[in-house]
């Protein structure tokens, strides 16, 4: 467990005086790390299956979340904008999956509902 605290201290900006701001920074970091893992999984999965266009869409998630993590670390833009960028990268990938795998008849259409719930 000390390794996670060390990693979090490296990836988070300097400790602000406000605990609410620190909680937001930790949530953005948590979402970014999870989304990077999901994006990497999706990248490998779709590449091995042969859907290169979906693998390319997974790069949007991976790169977008890395950018969100870096912007969070250096506190260059507001946390609200970071949250929107994070959700937008996930939504782009979800819409790509839905479109390329059958549109309205795709079993992946529920990813949009999942992302909406995740955003709240």
C-alpha positions in Angstrom: 0.0 0.0 0.0 2.8 2.5 0.6 3.8 2.1 -3.1 0.3 3.3 -4.2 0.6 6.4 -2.0 4.1 7.1 -3.4 2.7 6.7 -7.0 -0.2 8.9 -6.2 2.0 11.6 -4.8 4.1 11.5 -7.9 1.1 11.8 -10.2 -0.8 14.4 -8.2 0.0 18.1 -8.0 1.3 19.7 -4.8 -1.1 19.4 -1.9 -3.7 22.2 -2.0 -5.1 23.7 1.2 -8.6 22.8 0.1 -9.6 19.1 0.7 -12.4 19.4 -1.9 -9.8 20.3 -4.6 -7.6 17.4 -3.5 -10.5 15.0 -3.8 -11.3 16.2 -7.3 -7.6 15.8 -8.3 -7.6 12.2 -6.9 -10.8 11.4 -8.7 -9.5 12.7 -12.0 -6.3 10.6 -11.5 -8.3 7.5 -10.6 -10.5 7.8 -13.7 -7.5 8.5 -15.9 -5.7 5.4 -14.7 -8.7 3.1 -15.1 -9.5 4.5 -18.5 -5.9 4.0 -19.7 -6.1 0.4 -18.6 -9.5 -0.1 -20.4 -8.1 1.7 -23.5 -5.0 -0.5 -23.5 -7.2 -3.6 -23.1 -9.4 -2.5 -26.0 -6.4 -1.6 -28.1 -5.0 -5.1 -27.7 -8.4 -6.8 -28.1 -9.4 -5.1 -31.3 -5.9 -5.4 -32.8 -5.8 -9.1 -32.2 -9.3 -9.6 -33.6 -8.5 -7.6 -36.7 -10.6 -4.5 -36.2 -7.9 -1.9 -36.8 -10.3 1.0 -36.9 -11.5 0.2 -33.4 -7.9 -0.2 -32.2 -7.2 3.3 -33.6 -10.2 4.6 -31.7 -8.8 3.0 -28.5 -5.7 5.2 -28.9 -7.9 8.2 -28.4 -8.8 6.9 -25.0 -5.2 6.1 -24.1 -3.7 9.3 -25.3 -6.6 11.5 -24.1 -6.3 10.0 -20.6 -2.5 10.5 -20.5 -3.0 14.1 -21.5 -5.7 14.5 -18.8 -3.3 13.0 -16.2 -0.5 15.4 -17.2 -2.8 18.4 -17.2 -4.1 17.3 -13.8 -0.5 17.0 -12.5 0.5 20.5 -13.6 -2.9 22.1 -12.9 -2.9 24.0 -16.2 -6.7 23.9 -16.8 -9.7 23.6 -14.5 -10.8 20.3 -13.1 -14.2 20.6 -14.8 -12.6 20.9 -18.2 -10.4 17.9 -17.4 -13.4 15.9 -16.5 -15.1 16.8 -19.7 -12.1 15.9 -21.8 -11.9 12.5 -20.0 -15.5 11.7 -20.6 -15.3 12.9 -24.2 -12.4 10.5 -25.0 -14.3 7.6 -23.6 -17.5 8.7 -25.4 -15.6 8.9 -28.7 -14.4 5.3 -28.4 -17.9 4.1 -27.3 -19.5 5.8 -30.3 -16.9 4.3 -32.6 -17.6 0.8 -31.3 -21.3 1.3 -31.7 -21.0 2.7 -35.2 -18.6 0.1 -36.5 -20.3 -2.9 -34.9 -23.8 -2.5 -36.1 -25.2 0.9 -35.1 -28.5 0.8 -33.3 -28.5 -3.0 -33.4 -25.1 -3.2 -31.7 -24.9 -4.9 -28.4 -22.4 -2.2 -27.4 -25.0 0.5 -27.4 -25.3 0.3 -23.7 -21.8 1.7 -23.3 -23.3 5.2 -23.8 -25.5 4.7 -20.8 -22.5 3.4 -18.8 -20.5 6.5 -19.6 -23.4 8.8 -18.7 -23.7 7.0 -15.3 -19.9 7.1 -14.9 -19.9 10.9 -15.6 -22.4 11.5 -12.8 
